[in-house]
Amino acid sequence: MSRYTGPVYKKSRRYGFSTLETGKELRRKPTAPGIHGTSRKKLSEYGVQLQEKQKVRFLYGLSEKQLRKTFDAAGKMQGIHGYNLLVLLESRLDNLVYRMGFAKTRRAARQLVNHGHILVDGKRVDIPSYRVKVGSTVSVKASSMDHPVVNECLNMDINIPSFVTVDKAKKSGVYVRYPEREELNADINEALIVEFYNR
């Protein structure tokens, strides 16, 4: 299954979960899409696990194949499988560009990376799924310093998490450390995703 590129608000309403992490979609219309959106059926155990997996997929903008591959890589790491999965997803280049405030959404961050505007440790990387190592510097390319999207986002009051540091003047940031679980989305139950893939 390919990466979803349709309406974001529709998916947020379907799962009752803000995929943009702003809550704006659900404030506008909290019911599920469609004529029967006002009533939500009780889900089976499998349905609950599937829904949790889909929430993470749409949050980070992954295909099913990408999420499964990341899940398998997380299983080879020491520690809690579910937490390791979230750490690997947070270490993606497109996600860090979003977390550092260079883009409003992960989709916009993905486009910046794809178009070659982003450097990692001084080298151009145009692969959104590139796994950034702790201590690496993520910056905007010199020829893209006046990019309107980046400038607009840096002028906004975007909340920057403490596991990254950002120098707005230089338009660069450092991936300081892995995020703590408390710093990540509290609405995600990663244990259900582990159960789904291990069933």
Steps between C-alpha positions, in 0.01 A plus 500: 500500500643837399534811715170683556485839324129578542318738739667512842192629683300200380744252654520697824121491531489130410728406790403778742870593512680814382752388236627860482547504881316833522146379576370749243341228285290361785392841633350580164297179469560222758275235341624230264462576127196380306125506553522258796792681661312589816495139623819302556477122516674314780822354362629147549842445657650469151320819393645695793854379419457576129369849575801575723738385227320714242516806727881475508516436125306814416670707772846441352382467138628148433402217272417166660826355371704783657329463837550123502867539410546756782318269742736213413804727547365610842477133604875459450577784742541459875215625716122521460387415147216753481710789632786408263252519211401856595868599543583376148201686357606819680854456359377525140636806320159631392374475859802687640460778241141532626602482869764772449233734364622524139157384377142521629418134437684175436372505142656842443822378666502196271475729197789718622718190534391356164585824321853502643471802732631314809853405605607245762848571639564721196400240242183523290252223582179473297362181658221579753537162673875554561576405862681787670752407770508672839743792489444569129432852373200559273512829309350686206720513189678834443318561170164433672548742791231732360249220443157653579362190675799475736497874575127499571529204738801638688311826557212309658491406867541123451565285805845340463549178703801482733664205319599739218668841512443763231695807392243704307758750373715226343190292410655188645431263786661212686337166587625506860362170636229240459162629620356380830163324477333788690610741224317306230131484413310376806204384287706218347497160667805336341437171688193444279716538188742239632204268570366559149822402326571210736153346483 
